[in-house]
Amino acid sequence: MVGVKYRKNMDCLGLVIVEDYNTSGTPNEFTIEICRNTEEEMLKSIAHEMVHVSQYSRGELNEMMTMWRGKHVKADKIPYDEQPWEIEAESIGLNLYESFLASETR
């Protein structure tokens, strides 16, 4: 399950909170918090954060951002835009957003 909350005055455009886990310890309930912004920015942020939901639920990324696809990483030592999970979320998220727009014009 994924819930979405819209907030004002966030330090970022969006984030994912893991709310609960299944019996095997895999995250399965999430809240996405999105900064109130233009419709375009909010839709892009939701798409981006949904990629993170997928990364968490498949076990590719842990909540502390210390494991990425089975390898230890030090997220605080990697610039935000060079973190591999952010690169993936930006790319796939943008594709999701563009696919959504294309489906709306049909």
Residue, then its C-alpha position, 0 to 999 in steps of 0.5 A: m500500500v502506498g499513501v500520498k501526503y501533500r505538505k508545504n515548506m519541505d526541504c525537498l520535492g518529495l520523500v518516501i517513508v517506509e511504514d510497515y513490513n511483511t512477515s519476511g521483513t520486506p517493506n510493504e507499506f509506504t507514505i510518499e510526502i510531496c511538496r505542494n508545488t505546480e501540478e507538473e512538479m508534483l506529478k514528476s515527484i510522485a513518479h520519482e518517489m514511486v521508483h524508490v518505493s519499488q527499490y525498497s520493496r524489491g530489496e534493492l535499497n535499504e532505508m538507511m541507504t547503506m545498501w544498494r543492490g547487495k553492496h555497501v555504500k556510503a550515501d553521505k560520501i556520494p553527491y545526491d545527483e550521483q547516488p545510483w538509486e537517485i539516477e535510476a529514480e530520475s530516469i525511470g520517474l521521468n519516463l513514467y511522467e511522460s508516459f502518463l502525459a501521453s496517455e492523457t492526450r489519447 
